[in-house]
Amino acid sequence: MKKLNTFIQSNKIYFIPIIFLLLSIYLITVILKYPYIGIDVDRNSNHQWVVSDIAPHSWADKNNIEEGTVIELIDGVKPGEYTTVQLFETVEKASTITMQLEESKTFTQIEEEVSLDQWLFYIIFPSVFMVIMFLLSLFILIHKKHSQAGQKLILFFLALGLAYLAGSGTARGEYISSLINTFMFLSTPALLLQFIDYYFKELNKTWFSSRIYQFMIGIVLIITVVEAIFFFVHAYPNWYASFISVTFVVFALVAFSVIFKGYFIYKESEYAPILQYLIFGLVASFVPFTFISLVPQYLFGVNLLSAEVALLFLLTLPLTFIYLISAQRLFDIDFVIGRVRYYAYVSIIPTVLLLLIVMIVVDYDWHIKHVFQLFFCIISVLILFLYIKEIFDFRIQRNLFSEKNNYHQSLQRFVQEMKKETNAIDLFKRLKRELIDVIGVDNIYIYSKNTISNYYCVYYPIDGNLMAECEQRVRETNAEAGTLVNLKEHEGYVLIIGHTISKITYLYCSEKPNKTVLNIDEKAYLQTMAYNTHIALENLLLIEDLFQELQHMKSDDQQKYPAWLSRLLFSLSDNQRKQIAVDLHDSVLQEQLYIYRQMDDFINRYNAQLHPEVLDKLTLFREQMLDNIHLIRETCNELRPPFLEELGLVPSLGNLINQYQLRSNFTVQFDSSKFKAELDNEYILGIYRIVQELLTNAMKHSKADKVLLILKNTEDNVELQYMDNGVGMDMDNKIETFSHMGLSGIEQRVNGLNGQLSIETQPNQGFRLNIIFYSATTNDGRGSI
């Protein structure tokens, strides 16, 4: 027994599809057994049962049964005694019906008369939909067996499919089908919310309480039980079906509200596309049935869209989930929705006009239902047409039109070529050639005017009167860069393609050879090309100004580089050092090691055979080569500090100091006891290079025998202090000394790292340097840069 319970608990998820499969088989059996007669009846003043309504796609609709027809007998009994008439005031599950037409007429073997419409709307479509739901559930079961969200999604899919399938049985007045339909139909909004809740809980995200869908499920159980009681006592109120429909609308609105709330909460997160697709699928699936078919039917008595057709939109929902599950990358749904909305706006006026024309021309008894259906069909066709047209334009247009008028490709080509131009004249030549090739005009003239000196810069011969009119028309229209202005005395157009404080650059474009004015596409293309040229000219001027500013800074030894420029230059320098170190290590050093090993092997192998003098020379060369190998290694280590990022700043500085003490005559005392900060790599490398430069200067120039280095940090800043007892320097000759000792490089590096440098020194009184890097650490001691 225990093993059986364990087996059931571990495999209970498989019982759900099995139960739904058995219910589906039962419903399909009911649907095939009883055709959909589709007759609503009412008592008239003579206590006769007459036809009050005929359902579309039904047996009665196929046999042209008219409203007002008197029903005499149903399966041999009076209508008032027939079960479906008593409960629902409908005629269903009958084999024979006797009606009073011109004379009494009995229809027999009704169960064998199933029309194509019935097969499609009440058998094939519901069955196919259920099969899709079942297969999709199996797919989720296989891939997401242990996911609670996946299990809830399976419940939602199967309930939705079973509700659609049971609707066909409900239409036939079958009790069990009605109960299944009521429970599953009303449960779908709650099951959807349950799936969303579990899905986002797995992502540690939630925005609504589970009590919402639990309360909804409780209401569904009560409504279903009450309906079962009505069936049992054989007294079904007329208002109860409407009550069920209203309850579903309320549940659907609650579900939509919850999902929209989640979208607005997470619309800036990575989950926004999933919620967008979910909303799109729900709207496309439920809105036609809920708000176009159900609500108008019960509020106004108008069926704008038949329930059979509206339910077909439910197929959108599984397709949405299939796409979400199978697609590796989602298409831009915002763009698609935006395009559809734009097409709908564009199509409204043509749709109304076409609708009015059809209503005037076609002699028909137009009801609001027919008007709405025709409006919906026309606007749908127009939206589809506009969508196909856009695809057609994008994919086929370039093959239908010559390259000469392909403005989009020309613009792309010009932008690509524009990036290669390094001066304005070459850019103008490129622009002129492109415009003449694409538009086919006679002349393109480009010239500039200095607004201060009123001198012209003409790149090609051009008539003075034409230039004067171009300037006059630009002033009259107050045209901005890229704006097309028509000329009056001369044929053609003028545009500004460059504008600075001291210079304006004009472009003149003549008419086409056949004296034809430019069309709308050509004018738009011309303005776009002019505006892109204007941007390119501005960039060229900015680059020229930057070069001039850097040149001025370079010639002025008193002026510091901007912090961003210092940082950029040192970053480039450090990258070059790393590359040089890699090249030295991988080529020269390896070659030296190979030659050294070959020479060492040769000396050891032929030691006894070599002449003593030759042996001494070879041994000396070997030792010199070994010294060169050590020198190359040290050079590589200086260019690219080993393990700087891995070891950290303090251990790397310790290794650096040990190397310098081996090569110099001074001792270094390094104090880092008050340094606890963790800095970014940029600060680590900068401080390392500064200490390296200071020790190099001490070894070359200071003649000191003691050097003190202190590295510490406060809450926000990092401080580096250097002191030696060397010869010092004359601060009156600061510029020459800075250049000679390499201190200008240290100053620029400190400036680039948002630091401040101060020096205290006198001749023969040592040298003291203090550097503070501001805001190099945060309150928790971690690097902020």
C-alpha positions in Angstrom: 0.0 0.0 0.0 2.9 2.3 0.9 4.5 1.7 -2.5 1.2 2.4 -4.2 0.9 5.7 -2.4 4.5 6.6 -3.3 3.9 5.7 -6.9 0.7 7.8 -7.1 2.4 10.8 -5.4 5.4 10.7 -7.8 3.3 10.3 -10.9 0.1 12.2 -10.1 1.0 14.9 -12.7 0.4 12.2 -15.4 -3.1 11.5 -14.1 -4.3 15.1 -15.0 -3.9 14.6 -18.8 -5.4 11.2 -18.6 -8.5 12.5 -16.8 -8.9 15.3 -19.3 -8.4 12.9 -22.2 -11.2 10.7 -20.9 -13.5 13.7 -20.5 -12.6 14.8 -24.0 -13.5 11.4 -25.4 -16.9 11.5 -23.6 -17.6 15.0 -24.9 -16.7 14.1 -28.5 -19.0 11.1 -28.2 -21.9 13.4 -27.1 -21.2 15.8 -29.9 -21.2 13.0 -32.5 -24.3 11.4 -31.1 -26.5 14.5 -31.1 -26.5 17.1 -33.9 -26.9 20.7 -33.0 -30.5 21.5 -33.8 -30.3 25.1 -32.6 -34.0 26.0 -32.0 -35.1 28.3 -29.1 -38.8 28.2 -28.3 -41.3 30.3 -26.5 -45.0 30.0 -25.6 -47.4 32.2 -27.5 -50.7 33.6 -26.4 -52.4 30.4 -27.6 -50.1 28.3 -25.4 -48.4 26.9 -28.4 -44.6 26.4 -28.5 -43.2 28.5 -31.4 -39.7 29.0 -32.7 -38.2 32.2 -31.2 -34.7 32.0 -32.5 -32.5 30.0 -34.9 -28.8 29.5 -34.1 -26.4 30.0 -37.0 -24.7 26.9 -38.5 -27.3 24.6 -36.9 -29.7 22.0 -38.3 -32.6 24.4 -38.2 -30.6 27.0 -40.0 -29.7 24.5 -42.8 -33.3 23.5 -43.2 -34.5 27.1 -43.3 -36.8 26.9 -40.3 -38.3 30.3 -39.7 -39.1 32.1 -36.5 -42.7 31.8 -35.4 -43.1 28.2 -36.6 -45.2 26.1 -34.3 -43.6 23.0 -32.8 -46.2 20.2 -32.4 -44.3 17.2 -31.3 -40.7 16.4 -30.3 -39.8 12.6 -30.4 -43.5 11.9 -30.2 -44.2 14.0 -27.1 -45.6 17.5 -26.7 -43.0 20.3 -26.5 -43.9 21.3 -22.9 -43.1 17.7 -21.8 -39.8 17.5 -23.6 -36.7 17.8 -21.2 -34.6 20.4 -23.0 -37.7 22.6 -23.5 -38.6 22.4 -19.9 -35.1 23.3 -18.7 -33.7 25.6 -21.3 -36.5 26.4 -23.7 -34.5 24.8 -26.5 -35.1 21.9 -28.8 -32.0 19.6 -28.7 -31.2 15.8 -28.7 -34.3 15.0 -30.8 -34.6 12.4 -33.5 -37.9 13.6 -34.9 -39.7 17.0 -34.8 -43.2 17.7 -36.1 -43.8 21.3 -37.1 -46.8 23.2 -38.4 -45.6 24.8 -41.7 -48.2 25.0 -44.5 -49.3 21.7 -43.1 -47.9 19.5 -40.4 -44.5 18.2 -41.4 -42.4 15.7 -39.5 -38.6 15.8 -39.7 -37.1 12.4 -39.0 -33.5 11.0 -38.6 -32.2 14.4 -37.5 -29.2 12.8 -35.9 -27.9 11.8 -39.4 -28.2 15.4 -40.8 -25.0 17.1 -39.9 -24.0 20.0 -42.1 -20.5 21.1 -43.0 -20.9 24.2 -40.8 -21.7 21.9 -37.8 -18.7 19.7 -38.6 -16.4 22.8 -38.7 -17.7 24.9 -35.8 -18.9 22.3 -33.4 -16.8 19.2 -34.0 -13.6 19.8 -36.0 -12.5 23.2 -34.5 -13.2 22.3 -30.9 -11.5 18.9 -31.3 -8.5 20.3 -33.0 -8.2 23.0 -30.4 -8.3 20.3 -27.6 -5.7 18.2 -29.4 -3.4 21.3 -29.7 -3.9 21.9 -25.9 -3.2 18.3 -25.1 0.0 18.1 -27.2 1.3 21.4 -25.8 0.6 20.1 -22.3 2.5 16.9 -23.1 5.4 19.0 -24.4 5.5 21.0 -21.1 5.1 17.8 -19.1 8.2 16.3 -20.7 10.4 19.4 -20.5 9.0 21.0 -17.2 7.9 18.0 -15.2 9.2 19.2 -11.9 8.2 22.9 -12.4 5.1 23.9 -10.4 4.6 26.7 -12.9 4.7 24.2 -15.8 2.1 22.0 -14.0 -0.2 25.0 -13.5 0.2 25.9 -17.2 -0.9 22.4 -18.1 -4.0 22.8 -16.0 -4.8 26.1 -17.7 -4.3 24.7 -21.3 -6.4 21.5 -20.6 -9.2 23.5 -18.9 -9.3 26.0 -21.8 -9.4 23.2 -24.4 -12.0 21.2 -22.5 -14.2 24.4 -22.0 -14.2 25.0 -25.7 -15.0 21.3 -26.4 -17.7 21.2 -23.7 -19.4 24.3 -25.2 -20.5 22.2 -28.2 -22.1 19.6 -25.8 -23.7 22.5 -23.8 -25.3 23.8 -26.9 -27.0 20.4 -27.3 -28.5 20.6 -23.8 -26.4 17.7 -22.3 -26.2 18.0 -18.5 -22.6 16.7 -17.9 -21.3 18.8 -20.8 -22.9 21.8 -19.3 -21.4 21.2 -15.9 -17.9 20.6 -17.4 -18.3 23.7 -19.5 -19.3 25.9 -16.6 -16.5 24.8 -14.3 -13.8 24.9 -16.9 -15.0 28.1 -18.6 -15.1 30.0 -15.3 -11.9 28.5 -14.1 -9.6 29.6 -16.9 -9.0 33.2 -15.6 -8.2 31.8 -12.1 -5.9 29.1 -13.6 -4.1 31.7 -15.7 -3.4 33.9 -12.6 -2.3 30.8 -10.8 0.2 30.0 -13.5 1.5 33.6 -13.6 1.9 33.6 -9.8 3.9 30.4 -9.7 6.0 31.3 -12.8 7.1 34.6 -11.4 7.6 33.2 -7.9 10.2 30.9 -9.5 11.9 34.1 -10.6 11.5 35.6 -7.1 9.0 38.2 -8.5 5.4 38.7 -7.5 2.9 41.5 -7.3 -0.4 40.0 -6.3 -1.8 37.7 -3.7 -2.7 34.0 -4.3 -6.0 34.7 -2.5 -7.4 36.3 -5.7 -7.4 33.2 -7.8 -8.2 31.0 -4.7 -11.3 33.1 -4.1 -12.3 32.8 -7.8 -11.9 29.0 -7.7 -14.2 28.9 -4.7 -16.8 31.0 -6.5 -16.6 28.6 -9.5 -17.2 25.6 -7.3 -20.3 27.1 -5.8 -21.7 28.1 -9.2 -21.1 24.6 -10.6 -22.7 22.9 -7.6 -25.7 25.2 -7.7 -26.1 24.4 -11.4 -25.9 20.7 -10.7 -28.7 21.1 -8.1 -30.8 22.9 -10.7 -30.3 19.9 -13.1 -31.1 17.5 -10.3 -34.4 19.1 -9.3 -35.2 19.7 -13.0 -35.7 23.4 -12.6 -33.1 25.6 -14.4 -33.7 29.4 -14.1 -33.5 31.4 -17.4 -31.2 33.9 -15.8 -28.6 31.5 -14.7 -26.8 31.2 -18.0 -26.5 35.0 -18.2 -25.2 35.0 -14.6 -22.5 32.6 -15.6 -21.5 34.8 -18.6 -21.4 37.9 -16.4 -19.2 36.1 -13.8 -16.8 35.1 -16.6 -16.6 38.7 -17.8 -15.8 39.9 -14.2 -13.2 37.2 -13.7 -11.6 38.1 -17.1 -11.4 41.8 -16.2 -9.8 40.9 -12.8 -7.2 38.7 -14.6 -6.5 41.5 -17.2 -6.1 44.0 -14.4 -3.6 41.9 -12.5 -1.5 41.2 -15.6 -1.5 44.8 -16.7 -0.5 45.8 -13.2 2.5 43.4 -13.4 3.4 44.8 -16.8 3.5 48.4 -15.5 5.6 47.2 -12.5 8.2 45.3 -14.6 8.0 47.2 -17.9 11.6 48.3 -17.5 12.9 44.8 -16.6 13.9 41.8 -18.7 10.4 40.3 -18.0 8.6 43.0 -19.9 8.6 41.2 -23.3 7.1 38.0 -21.8 4.3 40.0 -20.2 3.8 41.9 -23.5 3.4 38.7 -25.4 1.1 37.3 -22.7 -1.1 40.4 -22.9 -1.2 40.3 -26.7 -2.2 36.6 -26.6 -4.9 37.2 -24.0 -6.4 40.2 -25.8 -6.4 38.5 -29.2 -8.0 35.3 -27.6 -10.6 36.6 -25.2 -11.6 40.1 -26.3 -13.5 39.0 -29.4 -15.6 36.4 -27.5 -16.0 38.5 -24.3 -16.4 42.1 -25.5 -17.6 41.7 -29.1 -19.9 38.6 -28.8 -20.8 38.0 -25.1 -21.2 41.5 -23.7 -23.3 43.0 -26.6 -25.5 40.0 -26.6 -26.5 40.3 -23.0 -26.5 44.1 -22.6 -28.1 45.1 -25.9 -29.4 41.9 -27.4 -27.2 42.3 -30.4 -24.8 39.6 -31.5 -22.0 41.5 -33.3 -20.0 38.4 -33.8 -21.2 34.9 -33.5 -19.8 32.9 -30.6 -18.7 30.2 -32.9 -16.5 32.6 -34.9 -15.3 34.5 -31.8 -14.1 31.3 -30.1 -11.8 30.6 -33.1 -9.7 33.5 -31.8 -8.8 31.2 -28.8 -6.2 29.6 -31.1 -4.1 32.7 -30.7 -3.3 31.8 -27.1 -1.6 28.4 -27.6 0.2 29.8 -30.6 1.5 32.6 -28.4 2.8 30.1 -25.8 4.3 27.9 -28.5 6.2 30.9 -29.8 7.4 31.9 -26.4 8.6 28.4 -25.6 10.2 27.6 -29.0 11.6 31.0 -30.2 15.2 31.7 -29.3 14.8 35.4 -29.9 11.6 37.3 -29.7 10.6 39.7 -32.4 10.0 43.3 -31.4 6.4 43.2 -30.4 6.3 46.9 -29.5 7.2 47.7 -33.1 4.5 45.3 -34.5 1.8 46.7 -32.2 2.9 50.2 -33.1 2.7 49.4 -36.8 -0.7 47.8 -36.5 -2.0 50.8 -34.5 -0.6 53.1 -37.2 -2.2 51.1 -40.0 -5.5 51.1 -38.1 -5.5 54.9 -37.8 -4.7 55.2 -41.5 -7.4 52.8 -42.4 -10.3 54.3 -40.4 -11.3 57.0 -43.0 -11.1 54.7 -46.1 -13.0 52.0 -44.1 -15.9 54.4 -43.2 -16.0 55.7 -46.8 -16.1 52.2 -48.3 -18.7 51.1 -45.7 -21.0 54.0 -46.6 -20.6 53.3 -50.3 -21.5 49.6 -49.8 -24.5 50.5 -47.7 -25.8 53.0 -50.3 -25.2 50.8 -53.3 -26.2 47.4 -51.9 -29.9 47.0 -51.3 -30.0 45.1 -48.0 -31.7 45.3 -44.7 -28.7 46.6 -42.7 -28.6 45.9 -39.0 -25.9 47.0 -36.5 -24.6 43.5 -36.5 -24.0 43.5 -40.3 -22.5 47.0 -40.2 -20.0 46.1 -37.5 -19.0 42.8 -39.2 -18.5 44.6 -42.6 -16.5 47.4 -40.8 -14.3 44.8 -39.1 -13.7 42.9 -42.4 -12.8 46.0 -44.4 -10.4 47.5 -41.8 -8.8 44.1 -41.3 -8.2 43.7 -45.0 -6.8 47.3 -45.3 -4.4 46.7 -42.3 -3.2 43.4 -43.9 -2.8 45.1 -47.2 -0.7 47.9 -45.7 1.5 45.4 -43.8 2.1 43.4 -47.0 2.8 46.6 -48.9 5.5 47.5 -46.4 7.2 44.1 -46.7 6.9 44.4 -50.4 8.5 47.8 -50.5 11.4 46.7 -48.3 12.2 43.4 -50.0 11.3 43.9 -53.6 11.5 47.6 -54.3 15.3 47.5 -54.9 14.7 44.9 -57.6 11.9 46.9 -59.3 13.5 50.3 -59.4 16.8 51.2 -61.0 19.9 51.9 -58.8 19.7 55.5 -59.9 16.6 56.2 -57.8 17.4 54.0 -54.9 17.7 56.7 -52.3 17.9 54.5 -49.2 20.9 52.5 -50.6 22.5 55.7 -51.8 22.2 57.3 -48.3 23.7 54.2 -46.8 26.6 54.2 -49.3 27.2 57.9 -48.7 27.4 57.5 -44.9 29.8 54.6 -45.2 32.1 56.6 -47.6 31.7 59.8 -45.6 33.5 58.2 -42.6 36.6 57.8 -44.8 36.9 61.5 -45.7 39.4 63.5 -43.7 38.8 67.0 -45.1 35.9 69.1 -46.3 36.9 69.3 -50.0 37.0 65.5 -50.5 33.6 65.3 -48.6 32.1 67.9 -51.0 33.4 66.0 -54.1 31.9 62.8 -52.7 28.5 64.5 -52.1 28.4 66.1 -55.5 29.2 62.9 -57.3 26.5 61.0 -55.3 23.8 63.6 -55.9 24.4 63.8 -59.7 24.5 60.0 -60.0 21.3 59.4 -58.0 19.0 62.4 -58.8 20.5 63.1 -62.3 20.5 66.9 -62.1 22.7 69.1 -64.3 24.7 71.0 -61.8 25.7 70.8 -58.1 27.7 73.8 -56.8 29.1 74.1 -53.3 30.7 77.2 -51.9 31.4 78.9 -48.6 31.3 82.5 -47.4 33.1 84.0 -44.4 30.5 86.0 -42.5 33.2 88.3 -40.9 35.3 89.2 -43.9 32.6 88.5 -46.6 35.2 86.6 -48.7 34.0 83.6 -50.7 35.7 80.2 -50.9 34.6 78.6 -54.2 35.4 75.0 -54.9 34.1 75.1 -58.5 33.4 78.0 -60.9 30.0 79.5 -60.1 28.0 82.6 -61.2 28.2 85.5 -58.8 24.5 86.3 -59.3 23.5 82.8 -58.4 25.5 82.9 -55.2 23.9 86.2 -54.3 20.4 84.9 -54.8 21.2 81.8 -52.8 22.3 83.9 -49.8 19.3 86.2 -50.2 16.7 83.3 -50.3 18.3 81.7 -47.2 18.1 85.0 -45.3 14.5 85.6 -46.4 13.3 82.1 -45.4 15.5 82.0 -42.3 16.5 78.5 -43.4 18.4 76.1 -41.1 20.9 73.5 -42.1 19.4 70.9 -44.4 16.3 72.9 -45.3 15.5 73.0 -49.0 14.8 76.5 -50.4 13.4 77.2 -53.9 15.1 79.9 -56.0 13.1 82.5 -57.9 15.3 84.1 -60.6 17.4 81.0 -61.1 16.0 77.5 -61.5 17.0 75.2 -58.7 17.3 74.9 -55.0 19.8 76.0 -52.2 20.6 74.3 -48.9 22.9 75.1 -46.1 25.2 72.1 -45.5 27.6 73.8 -43.0 27.2 76.6 -40.5 29.8 78.0 -38.0 30.2 81.3 -36.3 32.4 82.6 -39.1 31.5 80.6 -42.1 28.4 79.3 -44.0 28.6 76.6 -46.7 25.9 76.5 -49.3 24.9 73.8 -51.8 23.1 74.7 -55.0 21.2 72.0 -56.9 19.8 72.7 -60.4 16.6 71.3 -61.8 16.7 68.0 -63.7 17.7 68.0 -67.4 14.1 67.9 -68.7 13.2 71.0 -66.6 11.2 68.8 -64.3 11.1 69.9 -60.7 12.3 67.5 -58.0 9.6 65.2 -56.7 8.8 64.7 -53.0 11.1 61.7 -52.6 14.0 63.5 -54.3 13.5 66.6 -52.1 13.5 64.5 -49.0 16.6 62.6 -50.1 18.4 65.9 -50.9 17.6 67.3 -47.5 18.7 64.2 -45.7 22.0 64.2 -47.6 22.6 67.9 -46.8 21.8 67.3 -43.1 24.2 64.3 -42.9 26.9 66.4 -44.6 26.3 69.2 -42.1 26.9 66.7 -39.2 30.1 65.4 -40.9 31.4 68.9 -41.4 30.8 69.7 -37.7 32.7 66.6 -36.7 35.6 67.5 -39.0 35.8 70.9 -37.5 35.7 69.5 -34.0 38.6 67.2 -34.8 40.6 70.1 -36.3 39.9 72.3 -33.3 41.0 69.4 -31.0 44.3 69.0 -32.9 44.9 72.7 -32.7 44.2 72.8 -28.9 46.5 69.8 -28.3 49.2 71.4 -30.4 48.8 74.7 -28.4 49.1 72.7 -25.1 52.1 70.9 -26.4 53.9 74.1 -27.2 53.0 75.6 -23.8 55.1 73.9 -21.1 53.3 75.7 -18.4 49.8 74.4 -19.3 48.5 71.1 -18.1 46.6 68.6 -20.2 42.9 68.2 -19.3 42.4 65.3 -16.9 40.5 63.2 -19.5 43.3 63.7 -22.0 46.0 62.7 -19.5 44.1 59.6 -18.6 43.6 58.7 -22.3 47.3 59.3 -23.2 48.6 57.2 -20.2 46.1 54.5 -21.0 47.4 54.3 -24.6 51.0 54.4 -23.3 50.4 51.6 -20.9 48.7 49.5 -23.6 51.7 50.1 -25.8 54.1 49.1 -23.0 52.1 45.9 -22.5 52.3 45.1 -26.2 56.0 45.8 -26.3 56.6 43.6 -23.3 54.7 40.7 -24.9 56.6 41.1 -28.1 60.0 41.1 -26.3 59.0 38.1 -24.2 57.6 36.1 -27.0 60.3 36.8 -29.6 63.6 38.3 -28.5 63.8 36.7 -25.0 62.8 33.3 -26.4 65.4 33.5 -29.1 68.1 34.5 -26.6 67.2 31.6 -24.3 67.4 29.2 -27.2 70.8 30.5 -28.3 72.0 30.4 -24.6 71.0 26.8 -24.2 72.6 25.9 -27.5 75.9 27.6 -26.5 75.8 26.1 -23.0 75.2 22.6 -24.5 78.1 23.2 -26.9 80.5 24.2 -24.2 79.6 21.3 -21.9 79.8 18.8 -24.8 83.1 20.0 -26.3 84.8 21.3 -23.2 87.8 19.0 -23.4 88.3 19.5 -27.1 88.4 23.3 -27.1 91.5 25.4 -26.9 91.6 27.1 -23.4 91.5 30.6 -24.9 88.5 29.8 -27.1 86.8 28.2 -24.1 87.3 31.3 -22.0 85.9 33.5 -24.8 82.9 31.3 -25.2 82.3 31.2 -21.5 82.5 35.0 -21.4 80.0 35.3 -24.2 77.7 32.9 -22.4 77.8 34.9 -19.3 77.2 38.1 -21.2 74.2 36.5 -23.0 72.8 35.4 -19.6 73.1 39.0 -18.4 71.2 40.2 -21.5 68.5 37.6 -20.7 68.2 39.0 -17.2 68.1 42.6 -18.6 65.4 41.7 -21.1 63.4 40.0 -18.3 63.7 43.1 -16.1 62.7 45.3 -19.0 59.6 43.2 -19.7 58.8 43.4 -16.0 59.1 47.2 -16.0 57.0 47.5 -19.1 54.4 45.1 -17.9 54.4 44.6 -14.1 54.0 40.8 -13.4 50.9 39.8 -11.4 50.0 43.4 -10.6 46.3 42.8 -10.9 46.5 39.4 -9.2 48.7 40.3 -6.2 47.4 43.8 -5.6 49.2 47.1 -5.2 51.1 46.7 -1.9 52.8 43.3 -2.7 53.6 44.5 -6.2 55.2 47.7 -4.8 57.2 45.5 -2.4 58.6 43.4 -5.3 59.4 46.6 -7.3 61.3 48.1 -4.3 63.3 44.9 -3.9 64.4 45.0 -7.5 65.5 48.6 -7.3 67.5 48.0 -4.0 69.4 45.3 -5.8 70.5 47.7 -8.5 71.0 50.9 -6.5 73.0 52.2 -3.5 70.1 53.4 -1.4 67.8 51.6 1.0 64.1 52.0 0.8 61.7 52.0 3.7 58.1 51.2 2.7 55.2 51.8 5.1 51.8 50.7 4.0 50.3 49.9 7.4 47.6 52.5 7.1 46.5 51.5 3.6 43.4 49.3 3.5 41.7 50.5 0.3 40.8 48.4 -2.7 41.3 50.4 -5.8 40.4 50.0 -9.5 43.0 48.8 -11.9 43.5 52.3 -13.3 44.6 53.7 -9.9 46.7 50.6 -9.1 48.6 50.9 -12.3 48.9 54.7 -12.0 50.4 54.6 -8.4 52.7 51.7 -9.5 54.1 53.8 -12.4 54.5 56.8 -10.2 56.5 54.9 -7.6 58.5 53.3 -10.4 59.4 56.7 -11.9 60.3 58.1 -8.4 62.7 55.3 -7.7 64.2 55.6 -11.2 64.8 59.4 -10.5 66.3 58.6 -7.1 68.7 56.1 -8.7 69.7 58.5 -11.5 69.7 61.9 -10.0 69.2 62.1 -6.2 72.5 60.5 -4.9 70.5 59.6 -1.8 71.2 56.7 0.5 67.8 56.6 2.2 64.4 56.7 0.6 61.1 56.6 2.5 57.8 55.7 0.8 54.4 55.9 2.7 51.1 54.8 1.2 47.9 55.4 3.2 44.3 56.1 2.8 41.6 58.1 4.6 37.9 57.6 4.3 37.7 59.1 0.7 41.3 59.8 -0.4 44.6 57.9 -1.1 47.9 59.6 -0.2 51.4 58.7 -1.4 54.5 60.3 0.3 58.0 60.1 -1.0 61.1 61.4 0.9 64.9 61.0 0.3 68.1 62.6 1.7 69.6 63.4 -1.7 70.8 66.5 -3.5 67.3 68.0 -3.9 66.6 70.5 -6.7 66.3 74.3 -7.3 62.6 75.2 -7.4 63.5 78.5 -9.2 64.5 76.4 -12.2 61.4 74.2 -11.9 60.5 73.8 -15.6 64.0 72.6 -16.7 64.3 70.3 -13.7 60.9 68.8 -14.2 61.7 68.0 -17.8 65.2 66.7 -16.9 64.0 64.5 -14.0 60.8 63.2 -15.7 58.6 64.8 -13.0 56.3 66.3 -15.7 55.1 62.8 -16.6 54.3 62.2 -12.9 52.4 65.5 -12.7 50.3 64.7 -15.8 49.5 61.2 -14.5 48.4 62.6 -11.1 46.3 65.1 -12.9 44.7 62.4 -15.0 43.7 60.5 -11.8 42.0 63.5 -10.2 45.0 64.0 -7.8 47.1 66.9 -6.5 50.9 67.0 -6.2 53.1 69.1 -3.9 56.9 69.3 -3.7 59.2 70.5 -1.0 62.9 70.6 -1.8 66.0 72.8 -1.7 69.5 72.2 -3.0 71.4 69.6 -0.8 68.4 69.3 1.5 66.7 66.3 0.1 63.5 65.9 -1.9 59.9 65.4 -0.5 56.9 64.8 -2.7 53.3 64.4 -1.5 50.4 63.2 -3.8 46.7 63.0 -2.8 44.1 61.2 -5.0 40.7 62.7 -4.2 37.6 60.5 -4.0 39.7 57.4 -5.0 37.8 55.3 -2.4 34.2 55.1 -1.1 33.0 55.0 2.5 33.4 51.2 2.5 37.0 51.5 1.3 36.4 50.2 -2.2 37.6 51.9 -5.3 35.0 54.3 -6.8 36.5 54.9 -10.1 
